[in-house]
Amino acid sequence: RAFVAARADAAPRARVAAPQSSPDARARDVRANAIAEPPRASTFERDERDERIDVTTSKSSFGAGDGEVPTTDAQRRAAMRSQSPLRYAPEASAAKFTKDPVRVAARAADIATSLSSFAVSVALDYQRGTVEENARKRAAELREKLTRLGPAFVKVGQALSTRPDLLPTQYLEELSTLQDALPTFADADAFALVEKELGRPLETMFQKISPSPIAAASLGQVYKAVTMEGRDVALKVQRPSIEEGLDLDFFLIRSGAVVIDKLVTSLNTSVVELVDEFAARVFQELDYVQEGRNAERFARLYGDRPDIVVPGIEWETTSPRVITMEWIEGTKLSDQESLKAQGLDVLALVDSGIQCSLRQLLEFGYFHADPHPGNLLATPDGRLAFLDFGMMSEMPESARYAIIDHVVHLVNRDYVEMANDYYALEFLDESVDVTPIVPALEEFFDDVLEATVDELNFKTITDGLGAVLYKYPFNVPGYYALILRSLTVLEGLALTTDPKFKVLAKAYPYMARRLLTDPRPQLRDSFAELLFQDGKFRWNRLENLLREGSKSDDYDAAAVVPPLIELAIGEDKPGEAKNTLRPLIEAETVKVLEAILLGSAMDSAKSDALAPIVAALPAELRALPPLTFGNAKQEAKLLEKREQVLRIVEMFSSSKGFDPQTLTPFTEALRKPSASIFVQHVATGLAERIAARVVNVFLLSQEVTPSPAKSADATASPR
């Protein structure tokens, strides 16, 4: 097709027509150029019959669900415009290709020819003992060969780049540079497929289309177009007949995986299972209607953040093999020179990506599974846009909580529990004994934890942990590896701007905020485990959580109070474990009130304002020794606790979102029966401790009371 228009620029758009070969084509181009451009409308301001998505309903994960909604009429119409793409079905593929041995043999020979030299080189390295020395070189060779073999192998290479349990670090780093960029296919074929899929001539749907692709990937290529209503859009067209090529390649890859599983016993993971899991995701990418639904679900969950942009979908010009979405003007996050030239803050953009990734990983569990810099754009106004929603993944809720538990155990240096976490994370089968793994974790993380959070490099940790995973029978779930890879990519982008940038320092406020404010029982347990150790409350941990959590964009002081109330005086619910921490909290509350009351009394006793009262006391009273609450060390400890508690109260009361109404849930909770029991226990405990101190002071005073002759003119502190 010659129906083309110039690619739009930020300046007033010039219309440049490509050479035409037919009267119809020339007429279409004249018509496109003659139409005045109407004002641009938002992608979401469409015909009222089209269902709109609401990106304001998911401020937090509490009650927001998973972002799924019923299929809309517009989506159903899009899906029915053409035959659904091929689904991955290994058994059906095997039955089909066994009937076509010539084609299978030809492709197998092509693959074998390309990869055999690599395999021979690696085998010679093992024989000569130069595996480590040549690892980087071999990794580069593998990347080049996978690129030449086409889309299926490019995708496999990208998947392998996120698997520290399968490949050493050198291969992970080299394969992470694989890009989807492949030679484009003919524009005429692309435009013909658009008309076939959508069932209408191009000129009835678009005012103009760029003369050539603005981007090409392994599965399709993208054109810039203008709708008849004047909206700029991105038009993605699938490579013709790509399904058959992928089907054959994955049939052959899976056949090789079967052989590997049988012959190589040292691998910790079933290669066949990995191939099946990944191939199914690649085939899902072929369904552009599903990609559109993915984008809208992503927008519902994360589009409420003011610094995140998700393109809207034009459903009336979308089908299983063609998708039209809102055009996002921006610069790839990997193009840092252009970003700097535009005055955009690279570190702020990376921080937006980190915060969004953490919400994907730990809050909703639905995340972008193709984490490379080309899928991230910086908009001119400094926001971060996510692109390409073909490959998405989900993390089960249990795994999200297990990760938070893992972080808590890491902070507590509880390496036995860290090792046990790998069962919940599904890294290890229940039959595997974690005892030998504990010393390896201790050796690695003891060195890591000597550094402060600001000094920790995320890539160093993942590389070191990857080395541990590689030595033991770990099977890292794909969703976990992918999200960690995205954080590593973001940190790598930031390090080119600021060598001191640390992703963990940016992630910690989010984690602290979740532990402080999330009311769900699973996180309450993690919160309690972090704060209590050997029956003692660690106020420094709470102070640090408040300090760091208040730095999070989503922090709200009002959300901190309810979980704390529930932990302290909440009623035990049927079916849930009994709150075994309540006695510890009661005991700590007694100590805090004691510190505040007695500390205030000590301050008052030393006040100069009481001097006239002291002077007016009878000589016998003034002769008594000063009132004390223990020895100097005990009094110092009492005052230290009081100051720390008051400092935390001040920090909380001055944090974002605090007002007197914030404490309303506390006053309401005091009316519950469980609160009455709590108050009774605290009051009794406080009375007992103060009485014990008074008795102790009295006994001490009897031992040191001076004689009347020496004390007639003495002065003392008030009693």
Salt bridges, closest charged atoms under 4 A:
GLU37 OE1 - ARG13 NH1 3.96
GLU37 OE2 - ARG15 NH2 3.01
GLU37 OE1 - ARG40 NH2 2.94
GLU37 OE2 - LYS208 NZ 3.54
ASP47 OD2 - ARG49 NH2 2.85
ASP50 OD1 - ARG77 NH2 3.33
ASP66 OD2 - ARG297 NH2 3.91
GLU68 OE2 - ARG297 NH1 3.49
ASP73 OD1 - ARG76 NH2 2.65
ASP110 OD2 - ARG107 NH1 2.82
ASP110 OD1 - ARG148 NH2 3.24
ASP125 OD2 - ARG138 NE 2.62
GLU141 OE2 - ARG138 NH1 2.98
ASP165 OD2 - ARG163 NH2 3.04
GLU173 OE1 - ARG136 NH1 2.82
GLU173 OE2 - LYS459 NZ 2.50
GLU174 OE2 - ARG143 NE 2.71
ASP180 OD2 - LYS155 NZ 3.63
GLU195 OE1 - ARG1 NH2 2.43
GLU197 OE2 - ARG321 NH1 3.50
GLU203 OE1 - ARG28 NE 3.37
GLU229 OE1 - ARG231 NH2 3.66
ASP232 OD2 - ARG13 NH2 2.78
ASP232 OD1 - ARG40 NH2 3.26
GLU243 OE2 - ARG321 NH2 2.98
GLU244 OE2 - LYS96 NZ 3.34
GLU244 OE1 - ARG103 NH1 3.37
ASP247 OD2 - LYS96 NZ 2.67
ASP249 OD1 - ARG107 NE 2.66
ASP276 OD1 - ARG254 NE 2.63
GLU277 OE2 - ARG281 NH2 3.45
GLU285 OE2 - LYS155 NZ 3.28
ASP287 OD2 - ARG87 NH2 3.10
GLU291 OE2 - LYS236 NZ 2.96
ASP304 OD1 - ARG359 NH1 3.41
ASP307 OD1 - ARG305 NE 3.11
GLU314 OE1 - ARG46 NE 3.61
GLU314 OE2 - ARG231 NE 2.74
GLU316 OE2 - ARG77 NH2 2.69
GLU316 OE1 - ARG81 NH2 3.00
GLU329 OE1 - LYS224 NZ 3.75
GLU363 OE1 - ARG513 NH2 3.71
ASP370 OD2 - HIS372 NE2 3.88
ASP381 OD2 - ARG383 NE 3.03
ASP388 OD1 - LYS236 NZ 3.75
GLU394 OE1 - ARG297 NH2 3.13
ASP421 OD2 - HIS406 ND1 3.07
ASP421 OD2 - HIS409 ND1 2.68
ASP446 OD1 - ARG413 NH1 3.30
GLU450 OE2 - ARG413 NH2 3.57
ASP463 OD2 - LYS459 NZ 2.64
ASP518 OD2 - ARG514 NH2 2.87
ASP518 OD2 - ARG520 NH2 2.70
GLU529 OE2 - HIS409 NE2 2.68
GLU543 OE2 - ARG547 NH2 3.44
GLU543 OE2 - ARG647 NE 2.71
GLU548 OE2 - LYS551 NZ 3.19
ASP553 OD2 - ARG305 NH2 3.10
ASP554 OD2 - ARG305 NH1 3.82
ASP554 OD2 - ARG513 NH2 3.50
GLU566 OE2 - LYS573 NZ 2.84
ASP572 OD1 - ARG582 NH1 3.79
GLU586 OE2 - HIS681 ND1 3.23
GLU588 OE2 - LYS641 NZ 2.95
GLU594 OE1 - ARG689 NE 2.92
GLU594 OE2 - ARG693 NE 2.56
ASP603 OD2 - ARG642 NH2 2.75
GLU643 OE2 - ARG642 NH2 2.94
